[in-house]
Amino acid sequence: MTDLSVANSASAAAFDVEAVRRDFPILSQQVNGKPLVYLDNGASAQKPVAVLDAMDRYYREMHSNVHRGAHTLGDRATAAFEGARETVRNFVNAASTREIIWTRGTTEAINLVANGLAPRLKEGDEILVSHMEHHANIVPWQMIAERTGAKVMPIQVTPEGELDLDSFNSLLNDRTRILAITHVSNVLGTVNPVAPLIEQAKKRGILTLIDGAQAVPHFRPDVQALGCDFYVFSSHKLFGPTGIGVLYGKAQLLEEMPPYQGGGEMIERVSFERTTWNVLPYKFEAGTPAIAEAVGLGAAIDYLESLGRGAMEATEKALLERANQLVETVPGMEIIGTAANKVPVMSFKIAGLHPSDIGTLLDQQGIAIRTGHHCAMPLMEFYGVPGTARASFAFYNTLDEVDKLFTGLQKIQRLFA
């Protein structure tokens, strides 16, 4: 064992995973008569009691619409809602809460930016994405390209699942206007070197959007250090509630962009002659927001910070190391995505077995994974597969659960043999 492995093991040992698991009620149940082994965290992570209690407390003690109520409950709700925005601002190290926009999730955040930047595009302009993007970071740009005459240009990936930097450099040119790229691949687990890519883009005046949906569950982003123009992520992958997400955008760009939706809250003054817009961030938050969900997301971030990111990352690294060690115990198993720098996500195929069969038979053993194309059809086409099975680990998973996954795969293989 290397010195680094020893250090990681020591940190993981100091992390009391059993105590942490007690904070997640859903993990204590049985599925199909077996203790639940939840390894579908990349799709949606589970919620700690701290999040459930925060949302329950909001509904029991302070529910009211925000910003407009001239009463105590309205003040309480507004304080909790805007307090969550400040928690997010601190989490990503934005310069101001004016730069933190609530959305319904990563998908809506990307659509908001794409539509807001559309007036800047013209025929022949180019938008760079990567071959490993989630559909949510491909389709909105295709829709905008169709409207404006721009083109979406894919950056290639290597067989190992890393970004092909030669492809990136060859695609950069005077027509490039936007670089929209994932921080972490939802299929491969690859952590992309976004900082130097952003730096190169900035030298050419190219606007940058980073899809952080798969990154934030594993490490904190620093948007000021990265220098990106936009950073987006969802709450439900960050151990918070569904139905809410975050768009970080540089204030100057957000000021210049038109509103995405019209209605209440996003206005300053309305008349039949002319309507003027509210100040940031409310300019992009039409209608009654997801107040309880914002409170829940703030609670999720507070909970994660209380655990200590270093210990969490070491625990997750140990889980991935154990999984990689056990691959050889399942003949015919092939990992899709072997990047040197990746989060604990393992997409795989097994010779002679369909991914959906693997998922169904694991579920009978109480083990939850994801199967299919993972909203990344171009990447599946690159690897020549219709889909993969994917186990995605979180800090509340255990080494024993990793062992159960591979024991389950061995049983399936024997069954089909």
LINDA-V130927 format. One line per field, one symbol per residue. phi: phi as a letter, one per 20 degrees, with the letter a starting at -180 (. if undefined). psi: psi as a letter, one per 30 degrees, with the letter a starting at -180 (. if undefined). Layout:
BEGIN
phi: ???
psi: ???
END
This chain:
BEGIN
phi: .fgfffffffffffeefffffffdgffeedclmcgfdeccffeaefdfggfffffffgffdbgafemdeebfffffffffffffffffgffemffbffeddfcerggffffgfgffegfeebgnfcdecdfdffgfdcfgfffffffdnfcedeffdegfndfefffgffefbfefdcdcbffcffeemfefffgffffffffdmefccdedgeeffdbeecffffnfebbcadffedmdffnbbcdebfgfffffffgecdqfmedebdbfeaddefffefgdcfnfeefffffffgffffffffenfgfffffffffffffffegfecgneceeocffdbefccebccgndegfffffffgfenddcdcpellbggfffgemcfrcecdcecfeecffffffgffffffffffff
psi: kleeeeeeeeeeefjieeeefffjeffflkkhgkkkjjhhffekllkleeeeeeeeeeeefgklllefkhleeeeeeeeeefeeeeeeeeefhlflffgjkkafaeeeeeeeeeeffeffllkflkkkllfgklffgeeeeeeeeeefglkkkkklllffglkjfeeeeffkaffkekjjkkekkfeffkjkieefeeeeeefggkkkkkjgefeffflkljfeeeglekkklleffggallgkakjkkkeeeeefkllellaleglekklfekkllllkfffgiklklieeeeeeeeeeeeeefffjeeeeeeeeeeeeeeeeefeffjkfkkkjjhlejllikjkllkkfkkeeeeeeeeefggkjaklafhhheeeeeefhkfllkkkkllfflleeeeeeeeeeeeeeeeef.
END
